[in-house]
Amino acid sequence: MVAATTDLEHMAAALVLARRGLGLTWPNPAVGCVIVDAAGRVAGRGWTQPGGRPHAETEALKQAGERARDGTAYVTLEPCAHYGKTPPCAEALIAAGIARVVAAIEDPDPRTAGQGFAKLEAAGIKVTRGVRRGEAVEVTAGFLTRITKGRPFFLLKSAMTLDGRIAAHTGASRWITGEAARARGHLSRAQADAVLVGIGTAIADDPQLDVRLPGLTALKPVRIVADARLRLPLTSKLARSARTQPLWVISRPDADKGRAAAFRDLGAEVLHCPAMDSGELDLTTASRLMGERGLTRVLVEGGGRIAAGLMRAGVIDRIEAYRSGLVMGGDGLAGIAAMGVTGPATAPHYDLVGIERVGEDVLETWAARA
């Protein structure tokens, strides 16, 4: 029982370290590692560094030094087994003389997929799997989704009234939720690889989509605008800041080439995605395009049309719904636009996984039903 409690505690610490890398490590996973020496004392801590390397195990082993020998490594994801720009972490643990490895989850990447564990066990290292598995899946959800589904993990964030409206019929929406909820939303931005909005929101709100929390303003997630016909104004805040914070504009292949060149001149990237018969972007293909470019976690901030499109495409994995006590009425703008649902049996289904008060508002968290 004592050993199990120790494993849980050290893995909890490793997961805290892993969260430090969220939004910074793509296309690699955010991993945490704690090295405990043979006497049971913490000798090293590490997490995946910005850009995806050095890896967590390398950082923790460097800090532990000789104290790693005969110790235990707690890792939130199976140590990698393949050679890339750096040698495999499994081999680094073996070379350091680690006696035991405790891992939360297996790495589904075909280049590892159990081979890291196999290397460790072949070297005589005892391997314990599944400690705090559920929590590790949450932290690593973006990477797991990209590897298994070929697309990022999509989190839809919505600030809505008591009756599910995101703006009045005039389009006015500032502010539906309070200061605490808005700050929490910026934390979600800070932990995302990218923030996605539709062209309607980009034109109506002229957002910056930056992180404005004290101490986190240096974080610069990619801003993505789904803009089939390149209608985003070249004078918008997003376009004018493209050289200081990445901006991707997803358009149809037949969009105006002159405007595409103008966006590129401003420092933005223009990505082409096929359109559906309706003329709107094929968001299923767009999601795969984002995955191919390495994104693992995408925060969707609006508005109703892009939310509905992604919902129809079946790629919204989680919803964070901030609900205030305001009531806008039926002429207000719906949080999710028309989807053509014919009845409960055909509606996307989400399960409530959390509810909490955030300042004067309520945050409901819903996960897509498997």
URQUIQUI-V629929 format. One record per residue. N is the residue number from 0. RES is the residue in one letter. PHI is phi in radians with two decimals (* if undefined). PSI is psi in whole degrees, -180 to 180 (999 if undefined). Layout:
N_RES_PHI_PSI, N_RES_PHI_PSI
//
This chain:
0_M_*_-39, 1_V_-1.10_-44, 2_A_-1.10_-41, 3_A_-1.10_-42, 4_T_-1.10_-41, 5_T_-1.09_-44, 6_D_-1.03_-45, 7_L_-1.09_-42, 8_E_-1.17_-45, 9_H_-1.21_-35, 10_M_-1.21_-35, 11_A_-1.05_-41, 12_A_-1.15_-39, 13_A_-1.12_-37, 14_L_-1.20_-36, 15_V_-1.06_-42, 16_L_-1.13_-41, 17_A_-1.04_-40, 18_R_-1.10_-22, 19_R_-1.13_-24, 20_G_-1.57_-7, 21_L_-1.02_131, 22_G_1.50_-6, 23_L_-2.05_-17, 24_T_-1.85_-5, 25_W_-1.00_144, 26_P_-1.45_0, 27_N_-1.44_160, 28_P_-1.32_155, 29_A_-1.53_113, 30_V_-2.13_146, 31_G_-2.09_149, 32_C_-2.50_136, 33_V_-2.17_128, 34_I_-1.81_125, 35_V_-1.97_129, 36_D_-1.33_177, 37_A_-1.10_-22, 38_A_-1.54_-1, 39_G_1.57_12, 40_R_-1.79_144, 41_V_-1.17_125, 42_A_-1.92_-23, 43_G_-2.81_148, 44_R_-2.34_145, 45_G_-2.76_157, 46_W_-2.52_158, 47_T_-1.01_132, 48_Q_-1.50_161, 49_P_-0.89_136, 50_G_1.54_-5, 51_G_1.72_-3, 52_R_-2.77_155, 53_P_-1.06_157, 54_H_-1.34_165, 55_A_-1.04_-44, 56_E_-1.08_-40, 57_T_-1.07_-44, 58_E_-1.12_-44, 59_A_-1.18_-40, 60_L_-1.15_-38, 61_K_-1.08_-40, 62_Q_-1.25_-37, 63_A_-1.29_-35, 64_G_1.06_-137, 65_E_-1.17_-19, 66_R_-1.20_-12, 67_A_-1.23_-26, 68_R_-1.07_129, 69_D_1.19_13, 70_G_-1.65_-171, 71_T_-2.12_136, 72_A_-1.86_126, 73_Y_-1.82_118, 74_V_-2.26_137, 75_T_-1.33_-18, 76_L_-2.44_144, 77_E_-0.81_130, 78_P_-1.02_137, 79_C_-1.14_154, 80_A_-2.06_-2, 81_H_-1.90_156, 82_Y_-1.51_128, 83_G_-2.25_-127, 84_K_-1.32_-15, 85_T_-2.33_158, 86_P_-1.14_162, 87_P_-1.07_141, 88_C_-1.16_-30, 89_A_-1.03_-43, 90_E_-1.21_-34, 91_A_-1.13_-39, 92_L_-1.17_-39, 93_I_-1.12_-47, 94_A_-1.09_-30, 95_A_-1.36_-9, 96_G_1.45_21, 97_I_-1.05_137, 98_A_-1.65_-26, 99_R_-2.58_142, 100_V_-2.15_128, 101_V_-1.95_120, 102_A_-2.16_147, 103_A_-1.42_-48, 104_I_-2.47_159, 105_E_-1.42_147, 106_D_-1.46_119, 107_P_-1.37_-7, 108_D_-1.00_124, 109_P_-0.96_-24, 110_R_-1.28_-15, 111_T_-2.10_-76, 112_A_0.62_60, 113_G_1.64_-17, 114_Q_-1.24_-28, 115_G_-1.14_-45, 116_F_-1.08_-41, 117_A_-1.10_-42, 118_K_-1.06_-45, 119_L_-1.11_-47, 120_E_-1.17_-35, 121_A_-1.14_-26, 122_A_-1.54_4, 123_G_1.55_11, 124_I_-1.53_132, 125_K_-1.33_133, 126_V_-2.07_128, 127_T_-2.00_128, 128_R_-1.96_157, 129_G_1.49_9, 130_V_-1.29_121, 131_R_0.98_43, 132_R_-1.00_-48, 133_G_-1.02_-44, 134_E_-1.15_-38, 135_A_-1.17_-37, 136_V_-1.06_-40, 137_E_-1.08_-48, 138_V_-1.15_-36, 139_T_-1.71_10, 140_A_-0.96_-39, 141_G_-1.08_-50, 142_F_-1.12_-44, 143_L_-1.07_-41, 144_T_-1.16_-41, 145_R_-1.14_-39, 146_I_-1.26_-41, 147_T_-1.55_-26, 148_K_-2.08_-8, 149_G_1.33_17, 150_R_-2.56_166, 151_P_-1.28_168, 152_F_-1.40_125, 153_F_-1.83_124, 154_L_-1.94_118, 155_L_-1.61_120, 156_K_-1.86_131, 157_S_-2.40_133, 158_A_-1.86_112, 159_M_-2.32_164, 160_T_-1.40_177, 161_L_-1.04_-30, 162_D_-1.79_24, 163_G_1.33_27, 164_R_-1.85_143, 165_I_-1.82_-5, 166_A_-2.91_161, 167_A_-1.27_172, 168_H_-1.13_-17, 169_T_-1.42_-11, 170_G_1.68_-9, 171_A_-1.19_131, 172_S_-2.42_1, 173_R_-1.80_116, 174_W_-2.12_131, 175_I_-1.32_-41, 176_T_-1.89_167, 177_G_-1.47_-179, 178_E_-1.08_-40, 179_A_-1.12_-41, 180_A_-1.16_-39, 181_R_-1.16_-38, 182_A_-1.12_-40, 183_R_-1.12_-36, 184_G_-1.11_-36, 185_H_-1.19_-31, 186_L_-1.14_-39, 187_S_-1.08_-39, 188_R_-1.06_-43, 189_A_-1.09_-28, 190_Q_-1.68_4, 191_A_-1.78_151, 192_D_-1.31_-33, 193_A_-2.62_156, 194_V_-2.10_127, 195_L_-1.99_133, 196_V_-2.34_160, 197_G_-1.51_166, 198_I_-1.13_-31, 199_G_-1.05_-47, 200_T_-1.16_-40, 201_A_-1.08_-38, 202_I_-1.35_-45, 203_A_-1.18_-41, 204_D_-1.75_-20, 205_D_0.81_57, 206_P_-1.35_161, 207_Q_-1.65_-33, 208_L_1.00_37, 209_D_-1.75_178, 210_V_-1.79_122, 211_R_-2.08_38, 212_L_-1.70_138, 213_P_-0.93_130, 214_G_1.52_-11, 215_L_-2.12_9, 216_T_-1.18_-17, 217_A_-1.33_-15, 218_L_-1.29_133, 219_K_-2.33_80, 220_P_-1.09_152, 221_V_-1.10_134, 222_R_-1.67_130, 223_I_-2.14_132, 224_V_-2.07_123, 225_A_-1.42_105, 226_D_-2.42_83, 227_A_-0.93_-41, 228_R_-1.95_19, 229_L_0.95_54, 230_R_-1.57_-7, 231_L_-1.02_125, 232_P_-1.07_138, 233_L_-1.20_-15, 234_T_-1.66_3, 235_S_-1.17_160, 236_K_-1.05_-38, 237_L_-1.09_-48, 238_A_-1.16_-43, 239_R_-1.21_-20, 240_S_-1.84_14, 241_A_-1.12_-23, 242_R_-1.43_-18, 243_T_-1.84_-19, 244_Q_-2.54_128, 245_P_-0.96_139, 246_L_-2.30_124, 247_W_-1.96_131, 248_V_-1.99_119, 249_I_-1.69_121, 250_S_-2.31_170, 251_R_-1.24_152, 252_P_-1.07_-26, 253_D_-1.64_13, 254_A_-1.15_158, 255_D_-0.93_120, 256_K_-1.20_-32, 257_G_-1.14_-42, 258_R_-1.18_-37, 259_A_-1.04_-43, 260_A_-1.12_-38, 261_A_-1.13_-40, 262_F_-1.11_-42, 263_R_-1.12_-37, 264_D_-1.08_-29, 265_L_-1.43_-8, 266_G_1.83_1, 267_A_-1.48_160, 268_E_-1.83_136, 269_V_-1.92_118, 270_L_-1.88_136, 271_H_-1.69_137, 272_C_-2.43_136, 273_P_-1.11_156, 274_A_-1.79_158, 275_M_-1.50_178, 276_D_-1.03_-29, 277_S_-1.27_-13, 278_G_1.66_-14, 279_E_-1.41_158, 280_L_-1.10_144, 281_D_-1.38_98, 282_L_-1.27_-21, 283_T_-1.11_-46, 284_T_-1.16_-39, 285_A_-1.07_-38, 286_S_-1.14_-38, 287_R_-1.20_-35, 288_L_-1.06_-42, 289_M_-1.12_-40, 290_G_-1.13_-40, 291_E_-1.09_-30, 292_R_-1.53_4, 293_G_1.74_-5, 294_L_-1.17_140, 295_T_-2.04_-29, 296_R_-2.35_117, 297_V_-2.07_126, 298_L_-1.65_123, 299_V_-1.72_119, 300_E_-1.91_1, 301_G_2.31_176, 302_G_-1.69_-145, 303_G_-1.13_-35, 304_R_-1.25_-44, 305_I_-1.18_-35, 306_A_-1.10_-45, 307_A_-1.13_-41, 308_G_-1.09_-44, 309_L_-1.21_-34, 310_M_-1.14_-44, 311_R_-1.09_-34, 312_A_-1.30_-11, 313_G_1.29_30, 314_V_-1.98_-1, 315_I_-1.36_112, 316_D_-1.55_-29, 317_R_-2.64_149, 318_I_-2.18_130, 319_E_-1.95_105, 320_A_-1.84_109, 321_Y_-1.55_121, 322_R_-2.06_126, 323_S_-1.75_177, 324_G_-1.56_6, 325_L_-1.31_155, 326_V_-2.25_121, 327_M_-1.70_-29, 328_G_1.61_172, 329_G_-1.15_-19, 330_D_-1.54_1, 331_G_-1.29_166, 332_L_-1.42_128, 333_A_-1.25_146, 334_G_-1.10_-32, 335_I_-2.26_127, 336_A_-1.26_179, 337_A_-0.98_136, 338_M_-2.13_-7, 339_G_1.30_21, 340_V_-1.18_131, 341_T_-1.67_-11, 342_G_3.06_170, 343_P_-0.94_-34, 344_A_-1.17_-25, 345_T_-1.78_1, 346_A_-1.44_142, 347_P_-1.02_142, 348_H_-2.07_132, 349_Y_-2.18_147, 350_D_-1.86_136, 351_L_-1.22_123, 352_V_-2.05_-6, 353_G_-3.02_147, 354_I_-2.58_132, 355_E_-2.68_158, 356_R_-1.54_132, 357_V_-2.16_101, 358_G_1.08_-124, 359_E_-1.61_3, 360_D_-2.03_174, 361_V_-2.08_134, 362_L_-1.85_120, 363_E_-1.87_131, 364_T_-1.99_127, 365_W_-2.19_138, 366_A_-1.99_141, 367_A_-1.04_136, 368_R_-1.27_131, 369_A_-1.18_999
//
